[in-house]
Amino acid sequence: MYNDTIKAENKIITSQNLSQIFQLMGETLKKYQRISALEEQQNRMLERDKQHYTFKDDGSKFKAIVDFYDNTTITFDKYDSFASIFYSRLNEIKSINVNYNLNYVIINQTLISNRNWYNQSINMYITENRIDIEVKLSSEDPKLNEVYNLIKNIILSAPSKYDFVIKKKDKIINTIALAKGLIPSMIITTLLLFMPILNKIFFKGYIVYPLVCLLISYVIGYAIASSKLDGYYNTIIPEKKVTYENGERREKDDL
């Protein structure tokens, strides 16, 4: 038996990544439950000392506890029922706690130790900003190695959330704001040319017209784009942590 702990914070792990993991968990559990049911039939008429099992199920399970943002919680004991909620209410999910176990016996009458009990498990706690995974696997029987390797590969290869899109947040918002407001600002600034006083000001200093145009563009664009962009960023920016520097309270991204 060997244990492993995997922690991932502020990484981009998509719903498709999680779906891959959950689906393989469900398929693996069903596969071994089918094997157990088949071998149960094959051994039913045999005497105890002649029975042979490669997998005799002893309470294997997929259990998921899902917390939603509306303060409701649903517990699922079957992968299929969990999967239907995961796909249909994904945006409502606050956290997922998965307990995945293969509990079984291998019986081989030709071996000296003819009965071997195994309890292999993968537990995952998933929120928007982090994933904590605890793994207990048997080095003697690699039935969950495929699931474990998939999880490890996805976590290790996941890009950091704190990439260009986060680091350059202000620059991106300002650029989009200018682009959004450019056409309305050009129309407004052109109309201002018909006012004699402003017309003289614009033509006395050629730099005044483009500066006014850019200023109006930014004001209009920022009013239109900032709230929508902030809504997008709120789902991907790292959580804030409080620090104190020279007695002053400051907030910065928790990396």
Secondary structure, 3 states (H helix, E strand, C coil): CEEEEEEEECECCCHHHHHHHHHHHHHHHHHHHHHHHHHHHHHCCCCHHHCCEEEEECCCEEEEEEEECCCCEEEECCHHHHHHHHHHCHHHEEEEEEEEEEEEEEECCCCCCCEEEEEEEEEEEECCCEEEEEEEECCCCCCCHHHHHHHHHHHHHCCECCCHHHHCHHHHHHHHHHHHHHHHHHHHHHHHCCCHHHHHHHHHCCCHHHHHHHHHHHHHHHHHHHHHHHHHHHCCCCCEEEEEECCEEEEEECC
